[in-house]
Amino acid sequence: MSDCAAVERLLHKRFETWRLNARREFFRIPVKDAIMALQQAAAMYPIDATREEKVDILSQLESRLRRWLRRDLVGLYISVVQDIVYLEQIFQPHPTLHDFEIKNIDLGFIGDDEDPDELMFDAALSASENARRFLALDTYSLWYCTDLINDEVEFLFRQAEQRKDYAQIPFAL
């Protein structure tokens, strides 16, 4: 949906009679009714997927840190849809099967190091520019903000964090 806040307002208004407490966001409503209401409200705010721009970044990231990446990672894209910049991760947990797990992460939570009040990823920019910014992230940030790093490296990072020995984390790899 293109406007989550508007959909939430619509649902709160629609569910008002089912509210348990006027100061809380808890409702006693049949699940089927809640799902139907959400689908109807979300349909009023569709995402225009025809405006999607996508850039494949797996090969660039592999050239930088392949041994650090999860072995089941088979696709990686920066995708811009309307006002959202996503990291699309494609995993193939079983190499002999044609099953894929696709995870989209909204990168809107990552701040800019130089200006903490600004976000690093901006849907007004091209997918290529957002990809360049993503590929410039250090290894620690990639580990902390994504599911891309393998378990062995995660174990090393967690040990270094517990010891507060950040010099042992290879930031530039």
GROMACS elastic network, one bead per residue, 0.5 to 0.9 nm:
[ bonds ]
;  ai    aj funct       b0    kb
    1     4     6  0.63144   500
    1     7     6  0.82017   500
    1    41     6  0.89298   500
    1    42     6  0.54197   500
    1    43     6  0.72255   500
    1    44     6  0.80933   500
    1    45     6  0.51451   500
    1    47     6  0.53585   500
    2    42     6  0.81751   500
    2    44     6  0.89615   500
    2    45     6  0.51645   500
    2    46     6  0.55501   500
    2    47     6  0.50132   500
    2    48     6  0.81267   500
    2    82     6  0.78177   500
    2    83     6  0.83110   500
    3     6     6  0.54888   500
    3     7     6  0.64954   500
    3     8     6  0.88131   500
    3    42     6  0.83253   500
    3    45     6  0.60490   500
    3    46     6  0.83105   500
    3    47     6  0.87706   500
    4     7     6  0.51339   500
    4     8     6  0.61255   500
    4     9     6  0.86709   500
    4    42     6  0.80477   500
    4    45     6  0.82914   500
    5     8     6  0.50612   500
    5     9     6  0.62386   500
    5    10     6  0.86894   500
    6     9     6  0.51101   500
    6    10     6  0.62378   500
    6    11     6  0.86773   500
    6    41     6  0.87233   500
    6    45     6  0.84087   500
    7    10     6  0.50701   500
    7    11     6  0.61872   500
    7    12     6  0.86242   500
    7    38     6  0.77060   500
    7    41     6  0.56680   500
    7    42     6  0.61898   500
    7    44     6  0.82668   500
    7    45     6  0.77314   500
    8    11     6  0.51338   500
    8    12     6  0.61442   500
    8    13     6  0.86205   500
    8    38     6  0.87319   500
    8    41     6  0.85496   500
    9    12     6  0.51532   500
    9    13     6  0.62377   500
    9    14     6  0.85749   500
   10    13     6  0.52307   500
   10    14     6  0.61024   500
   10    15     6  0.85667   500
   10    41     6  0.69259   500
   11    15     6  0.58635   500
   11    16     6  0.83140   500
   11    34     6  0.86144   500
   11    37     6  0.71126   500
   11    38     6  0.70455   500
   11    41     6  0.73243   500
   12    15     6  0.51703   500
   12    16     6  0.59077   500
   12    19     6  0.85575   500
   12    25     6  0.81104   500
   13    16     6  0.52727   500
   13    17     6  0.86050   500
   14    17     6  0.76796   500
   14    18     6  0.87712   500
   14    37     6  0.81733   500
   15    18     6  0.53101   500
   15    19     6  0.64923   500
   15    27     6  0.70101   500
   15    28     6  0.87752   500
   15    29     6  0.77768   500
   15    34     6  0.84479   500
   16    19     6  0.52535   500
   16    20     6  0.89556   500
   16    22     6  0.87261   500
   16    27     6  0.80294   500
   17    20     6  0.85662   500
   17    27     6  0.85120   500
   18    26     6  0.83508   500
   18    27     6  0.51272   500
   18    28     6  0.53057   500
   18    29     6  0.60253   500
   19    22     6  0.66512   500
   19    24     6  0.78498   500
   19    25     6  0.71150   500
   19    26     6  0.58629   500
   19    28     6  0.65073   500
   19    29     6  0.85294   500
   20    23     6  0.88464   500
   20    24     6  0.74460   500
   20    25     6  0.80049   500
   20    26     6  0.57901   500
   20    27     6  0.55082   500
   20    28     6  0.66337   500
   21    24     6  0.53066   500
   21    25     6  0.75039   500
   21    26     6  0.69539   500
   21    27     6  0.81947   500
   22    25     6  0.78583   500
   22    26     6  0.89060   500
   23    26     6  0.89968   500
   24    27     6  0.86502   500
   28    31     6  0.89540   500
   29    32     6  0.84427   500
   29    33     6  0.68663   500
   29    34     6  0.65308   500
   30    33     6  0.53584   500
   30    34     6  0.63648   500
   30    35     6  0.88014   500
   31    34     6  0.50236   500
   31    35     6  0.61170   500
   31    36     6  0.85376   500
   32    35     6  0.52452   500
   32    36     6  0.61864   500
   32    37     6  0.86210   500
   33    36     6  0.51281   500
   33    37     6  0.60694   500
   33    38     6  0.85496   500
   34    37     6  0.51346   500
   34    38     6  0.61242   500
   34    39     6  0.86180   500
   35    38     6  0.51105   500
   35    39     6  0.61549   500
   35    40     6  0.86172   500
   36    39     6  0.51519   500
   36    40     6  0.61934   500
   36    41     6  0.86263   500
   37    40     6  0.51397   500
   37    41     6  0.60895   500
   37    42     6  0.84544   500
   38    41     6  0.51486   500
   38    42     6  0.59037   500
   38    43     6  0.84120   500
   39    42     6  0.51645   500
   39    43     6  0.60673   500
   39    44     6  0.88882   500
   40    43     6  0.52077   500
   40    44     6  0.68374   500
   41    44     6  0.54149   500
   41    45     6  0.73058   500
   42    45     6  0.53677   500
   42    46     6  0.66856   500
   43    46     6  0.56111   500
   46    49     6  0.88303   500
   47    50     6  0.87129   500
   47    51     6  0.89303   500
   47    81     6  0.78026   500
   47    82     6  0.71343   500
   48    51     6  0.59233   500
   48    52     6  0.78057   500
   48    81     6  0.74357   500
   48    82     6  0.68066   500
   49    52     6  0.53380   500
   49    81     6  0.63800   500
   49    82     6  0.77559   500
   50    53     6  0.86240   500
   50    81     6  0.83292   500
   51    80     6  0.79910   500
   51    81     6  0.60031   500
   51    82     6  0.64821   500
   52    79     6  0.67400   500
   52    80     6  0.55386   500
   52    82     6  0.71511   500
   53    78     6  0.82712   500
   53    79     6  0.56238   500
   53    80     6  0.51977   500
   53    81     6  0.67002   500
   53   126     6  0.77126   500
   53   127     6  0.59949   500
   53   128     6  0.88569   500
   54    77     6  0.63402   500
   54    78     6  0.56614   500
   54    80     6  0.64124   500
   54    81     6  0.87215   500
   54   127     6  0.60397   500
   54   128     6  0.81044   500
   55    76     6  0.84893   500
   55    77     6  0.53252   500
   55    78     6  0.52753   500
   55    79     6  0.64685   500
   55   127     6  0.61329   500
   55   128     6  0.62918   500
   55   131     6  0.69706   500
   56    59     6  0.77299   500
   56    60     6  0.86815   500
   56    75     6  0.76597   500
   56    76     6  0.59619   500
   56    78     6  0.66802   500
   56    79     6  0.88123   500
   56   131     6  0.84418   500
   57    60     6  0.54809   500
   57    61     6  0.63096   500
   57    62     6  0.86152   500
   57    75     6  0.82092   500
   57    76     6  0.56802   500
   57    77     6  0.54608   500
   57    78     6  0.70469   500
   57   131     6  0.69555   500
   57   132     6  0.89751   500
   57   135     6  0.78783   500
   58    61     6  0.52135   500
   58    62     6  0.59496   500
   58    63     6  0.85704   500
   58    73     6  0.87394   500
   58    74     6  0.78914   500
   58    75     6  0.60888   500
   58    77     6  0.70487   500
   59    63     6  0.61348   500
   59    64     6  0.87335   500
   59    76     6  0.86319   500
   60    63     6  0.52570   500
   60    64     6  0.66014   500
   60    65     6  0.89677   500
   60   135     6  0.76268   500
   61    64     6  0.51802   500
   61    65     6  0.61806   500
   61    66     6  0.70640   500
   61    69     6  0.86836   500
   61    76     6  0.88853   500
   61   135     6  0.67269   500
   62    65     6  0.52520   500
   62    67     6  0.80185   500
   62    68     6  0.87259   500
   62    69     6  0.75382   500
   63    66     6  0.62088   500
   64    67     6  0.89925   500
   64   173     6  0.66901   500
   65    68     6  0.53977   500
   65    69     6  0.66554   500
   65   139     6  0.84732   500
   65   173     6  0.62458   500
   66    69     6  0.53130   500
   66    70     6  0.83518   500
   66    71     6  0.87274   500
   67    70     6  0.81083   500
   67    71     6  0.84414   500
   67   150     6  0.83528   500
   68    71     6  0.87442   500
   68   139     6  0.89532   500
   68   148     6  0.82637   500
   68   149     6  0.56072   500
   68   150     6  0.58201   500
   68   151     6  0.88464   500
   68   152     6  0.81744   500
   68   153     6  0.63866   500
   68   173     6  0.89001   500
   69    72     6  0.85591   500
   69    73     6  0.73069   500
   69   147     6  0.89922   500
   69   148     6  0.55254   500
   69   150     6  0.52052   500
   69   151     6  0.89937   500
   69   153     6  0.86658   500
   70    73     6  0.55611   500
   70    91     6  0.86871   500
   70   147     6  0.81439   500
   70   148     6  0.57075   500
   70   149     6  0.53614   500
   70   151     6  0.75358   500
   71    74     6  0.81189   500
   71    91     6  0.86664   500
   71    92     6  0.88413   500
   71    93     6  0.87424   500
   71   150     6  0.71876   500
   72    90     6  0.83733   500
   72    91     6  0.52018   500
   72    92     6  0.51146   500
   72    93     6  0.54810   500
   72    94     6  0.77700   500
   72    95     6  0.77331   500
   73    76     6  0.76951   500
   73    89     6  0.72856   500
   73    90     6  0.59789   500
   73    92     6  0.64782   500
   73    93     6  0.83150   500
   73   148     6  0.73477   500
   74    89     6  0.80335   500
   74    90     6  0.56805   500
   74    91     6  0.55387   500
   74    92     6  0.64519   500
   74   100     6  0.89358   500
   75    88     6  0.78428   500
   75    89     6  0.59391   500
   75    91     6  0.69236   500
   75   102     6  0.89424   500
   76    87     6  0.71933   500
   76    88     6  0.56709   500
   76    90     6  0.62056   500
   76    91     6  0.89976   500
   77    86     6  0.80464   500
   77    87     6  0.58455   500
   77    88     6  0.50437   500
   77    89     6  0.67352   500
   77    90     6  0.86918   500
   77   131     6  0.80622   500
   78    85     6  0.70375   500
   78    86     6  0.58004   500
   78    88     6  0.62660   500
   78   127     6  0.62370   500
   78   128     6  0.79371   500
   78   130     6  0.70499   500
   78   131     6  0.56973   500
   78   134     6  0.82128   500
   79    84     6  0.81793   500
   79    85     6  0.57419   500
   79    86     6  0.50365   500
   79    87     6  0.63218   500
   79    88     6  0.68812   500
   79   127     6  0.61311   500
   79   130     6  0.86215   500
   79   131     6  0.86007   500
   80    83     6  0.72511   500
   80    84     6  0.57697   500
   80    86     6  0.62528   500
   80    87     6  0.89721   500
   80   122     6  0.87128   500
   80   123     6  0.59176   500
   80   124     6  0.87860   500
   80   125     6  0.86799   500
   80   126     6  0.75936   500
   80   127     6  0.58159   500
   80   130     6  0.85352   500
   81    84     6  0.54343   500
   81    85     6  0.65899   500
   81    86     6  0.78723   500
   81   123     6  0.74185   500
   82    85     6  0.83486   500
   82   123     6  0.68841   500
   82   124     6  0.86521   500
   83   122     6  0.77531   500
   83   124     6  0.72355   500
   84   106     6  0.66519   500
   84   107     6  0.77910   500
   84   108     6  0.71858   500
   84   121     6  0.86974   500
   84   122     6  0.75295   500
   84   123     6  0.55337   500
   85   105     6  0.83607   500
   85   106     6  0.58982   500
   85   107     6  0.57526   500
   85   108     6  0.67811   500
   85   121     6  0.65161   500
   85   122     6  0.66509   500
   85   123     6  0.56017   500
   85   127     6  0.79395   500
   85   130     6  0.77366   500
   86   104     6  0.59541   500
   86   105     6  0.52830   500
   86   107     6  0.56007   500
   86   108     6  0.81659   500
   87   103     6  0.79543   500
   87   104     6  0.55577   500
   87   105     6  0.50838   500
   87   106     6  0.65484   500
   87   107     6  0.66469   500
   87   134     6  0.89838   500
   87   146     6  0.86666   500
   88   102     6  0.68912   500
   88   103     6  0.57600   500
   88   105     6  0.65445   500
   88   106     6  0.89222   500
   89   101     6  0.80528   500
   89   102     6  0.56701   500
   89   103     6  0.51146   500
   89   104     6  0.63072   500
   89   105     6  0.81048   500
   89   147     6  0.83481   500
   89   148     6  0.79937   500
   90   100     6  0.65458   500
   90   101     6  0.57081   500
   90   103     6  0.64948   500
   90   104     6  0.88292   500
   91    99     6  0.86364   500
   91   100     6  0.55936   500
   91   101     6  0.50236   500
   91   102     6  0.63738   500
   91   103     6  0.82382   500
   92    95     6  0.61354   500
   92    97     6  0.80044   500
   92    98     6  0.74833   500
   92    99     6  0.61685   500
   92   101     6  0.63153   500
   92   102     6  0.89050   500
   93    97     6  0.83498   500
   93    99     6  0.74102   500
   93   100     6  0.70525   500
   93   101     6  0.75695   500
   94    97     6  0.54632   500
   94    98     6  0.77282   500
   94    99     6  0.71635   500
   94   100     6  0.85052   500
   95    98     6  0.74110   500
   95    99     6  0.84790   500
   96    99     6  0.88634   500
   97   100     6  0.85921   500
  105   108     6  0.87659   500
  105   146     6  0.78832   500
  106   109     6  0.73332   500
  107   110     6  0.59619   500
  107   119     6  0.89070   500
  107   120     6  0.82786   500
  107   121     6  0.64985   500
  107   122     6  0.89276   500
  107   145     6  0.86290   500
  108   111     6  0.79043   500
  108   119     6  0.66419   500
  108   120     6  0.76703   500
  108   121     6  0.62949   500
  108   122     6  0.77473   500
  109   119     6  0.71890   500
  109   120     6  0.85034   500
  109   121     6  0.87007   500
  110   118     6  0.89853   500
  110   119     6  0.59978   500
  110   120     6  0.59383   500
  110   121     6  0.73289   500
  110   145     6  0.79535   500
  111   114     6  0.88027   500
  111   115     6  0.76683   500
  111   116     6  0.56415   500
  111   117     6  0.70964   500
  111   118     6  0.59190   500
  111   120     6  0.51201   500
  111   121     6  0.80408   500
  112   115     6  0.53323   500
  112   116     6  0.53820   500
  112   117     6  0.74674   500
  112   118     6  0.56404   500
  112   119     6  0.52470   500
  112   121     6  0.82555   500
  113   116     6  0.58840   500
  113   118     6  0.86798   500
  113   119     6  0.89856   500
  113   120     6  0.79850   500
  114   118     6  0.85427   500
  115   118     6  0.55433   500
  115   119     6  0.81704   500
  115   120     6  0.89637   500
  116   119     6  0.74073   500
  118   121     6  0.89381   500
  119   122     6  0.69873   500
  120   130     6  0.81848   500
  120   133     6  0.73318   500
  120   134     6  0.85281   500
  121   124     6  0.89288   500
  121   125     6  0.80282   500
  121   129     6  0.88005   500
  121   130     6  0.58075   500
  121   131     6  0.89384   500
  121   133     6  0.74166   500
  121   134     6  0.81103   500
  122   125     6  0.55737   500
  122   126     6  0.83605   500
  122   130     6  0.70398   500
  123   126     6  0.70892   500
  123   127     6  0.78133   500
  123   130     6  0.81015   500
  125   128     6  0.81254   500
  125   129     6  0.62836   500
  125   130     6  0.67274   500
  126   129     6  0.52523   500
  126   130     6  0.63787   500
  126   131     6  0.85421   500
  127   130     6  0.50356   500
  127   131     6  0.59528   500
  127   132     6  0.85501   500
  128   132     6  0.61771   500
  128   133     6  0.86817   500
  129   132     6  0.50142   500
  129   133     6  0.63186   500
  129   134     6  0.86533   500
  130   133     6  0.50565   500
  130   134     6  0.61668   500
  130   135     6  0.86432   500
  131   135     6  0.60804   500
  131   136     6  0.85344   500
  132   135     6  0.52018   500
  132   136     6  0.62774   500
  133   136     6  0.51258   500
  133   137     6  0.68438   500
  134   137     6  0.54844   500
  134   142     6  0.86092   500
  135   138     6  0.81664   500
  137   140     6  0.81766   500
  137   141     6  0.61259   500
  137   142     6  0.64471   500
  137   172     6  0.88220   500
  138   141     6  0.54278   500
  138   142     6  0.63790   500
  138   143     6  0.88072   500
  138   170     6  0.86043   500
  138   171     6  0.52397   500
  138   172     6  0.56470   500
  138   173     6  0.74418   500
  139   142     6  0.50777   500
  139   143     6  0.61996   500
  139   144     6  0.85754   500
  139   149     6  0.87517   500
  139   169     6  0.82657   500
  139   170     6  0.67704   500
  139   172     6  0.61936   500
  139   173     6  0.61715   500
  140   143     6  0.50970   500
  140   144     6  0.60412   500
  140   145     6  0.85489   500
  140   157     6  0.79674   500
  140   169     6  0.70525   500
  140   170     6  0.74230   500
  140   171     6  0.56282   500
  140   172     6  0.85741   500
  141   145     6  0.58818   500
  141   146     6  0.81439   500
  141   171     6  0.82762   500
  142   145     6  0.54034   500
  142   146     6  0.56727   500
  142   147     6  0.81247   500
  142   148     6  0.72231   500
  142   149     6  0.74624   500
  143   146     6  0.56781   500
  143   147     6  0.68349   500
  143   148     6  0.67493   500
  143   149     6  0.56007   500
  143   150     6  0.88538   500
  143   153     6  0.86999   500
  143   154     6  0.73179   500
  143   157     6  0.84531   500
  144   147     6  0.82006   500
  145   148     6  0.88961   500
  146   149     6  0.75831   500
  147   150     6  0.80986   500
  149   152     6  0.84398   500
  149   153     6  0.66395   500
  149   154     6  0.66527   500
  150   153     6  0.56586   500
  150   154     6  0.62468   500
  150   155     6  0.88203   500
  151   155     6  0.61038   500
  151   156     6  0.87250   500
  152   155     6  0.52184   500
  152   156     6  0.65559   500
  152   157     6  0.88372   500
  153   156     6  0.50365   500
  153   157     6  0.61364   500
  153   158     6  0.85450   500
  154   157     6  0.50638   500
  154   158     6  0.60661   500
  154   159     6  0.85633   500
  155   158     6  0.51928   500
  155   159     6  0.62240   500
  155   160     6  0.87049   500
  156   159     6  0.51664   500
  156   160     6  0.62546   500
  156   161     6  0.86253   500
  156   168     6  0.85928   500
  156   169     6  0.78228   500
  157   160     6  0.51150   500
  157   161     6  0.61041   500
  157   162     6  0.86373   500
  157   166     6  0.84893   500
  157   168     6  0.81148   500
  157   169     6  0.61833   500
  157   170     6  0.89755   500
  158   162     6  0.61383   500
  158   163     6  0.86321   500
  159   162     6  0.51710   500
  159   163     6  0.63130   500
  159   164     6  0.84133   500
  159   165     6  0.84067   500
  160   163     6  0.51490   500
  160   164     6  0.58122   500
  160   166     6  0.59715   500
  160   167     6  0.81954   500
  160   168     6  0.63062   500
  160   169     6  0.67694   500
  161   165     6  0.62307   500
  161   166     6  0.65271   500
  161   169     6  0.86492   500
  162   165     6  0.76693   500
  163   166     6  0.81886   500
  164   167     6  0.87288   500
  165   168     6  0.59408   500
  165   169     6  0.77811   500
  166   169     6  0.54188   500
  166   170     6  0.85844   500
  167   170     6  0.74395   500
  167   171     6  0.85925   500
  168   171     6  0.88125   500
  169   172     6  0.89910   500
  170   173     6  0.57894   500
